[in-house]
Amino acid sequence: ILNVEQSPQSLHVQEGDSTNFTCSFPSSNFYALHWYRWETAKSPEALFVMTLNGDEKKKGRISATLNTKEGYSYLYIKGSQPEDSATYLCAFKTGANNLFFGTGTRLTVIP
Amino acid sequence: ETGVTQSPTHLIKTRGQQVTLRCSSQSGHNTVSWYQQALGQGPQFIFQYYREEENGRGNFPPRFSGLQFPNYSSELNVNALELDDSALYLCASSRTGQLRTYEQYFGPGTRLTVT
């Protein structure tokens, strides 16, 4: 079992603040890094799939970067809104078909 | 919503019983993966099915088995249920291709409670 760590475990921010969290993963046998947003009582929603070292992806106010050599990815949210409140999961994929998930960062945006 | 459906939503079973969970994949997807999420943990990969064959398996015992049907829907079967099998079971559908990694689209999950 591969170790994927996410920090912080939980986070409270004020509406309008920008924030970021970290996903750490093994730097060997890298194939892809996935980010998901999971709102309570809904299905996890795919945000990004990142495969290349130095990748930067953006979707609206959310962006992510990837460093495969040192084994980390950052997720950034600019100008947080209450609807951004969710658990953000990262998952590391080796060449096999297994996705190894972290335990998530639970974000609460306070209006 | 993703178009991936799971049934049932909730289920209560007794230790030693058997359970079947079902998943309908999103249109155009040929691959289904199953995950178990215990309380406080991230989802753990159980196995994946591609074109009706098992295509990868996580660290789960043989009493966890599955099927994929010609329409790409899938079942997860668990025999001889144990208390630790109580969890949220998620399925995810995706496309499989050799040139890129595709996103997985998750269903809402089945909450299994074993008493």
Interface residues (C-beta under 8 A of the other chain):
Chain A: I1 V4 Y31 A32 H34 Y36 A41 K42 S43 P44 E45 A46 V49 T51 L89 A91 K93 A96 N97 N98 L99 F100 F101 G102 T103 G104
Chain B: E1 T2 V4 S33 Y35 G40 Q41 G42 P43 Q44 F45 Q48 Y50 N55 G56 G58 N59 L90 A92 R100 T101 Y102 E103 Q104 Y105 F106 G107 P108 G109
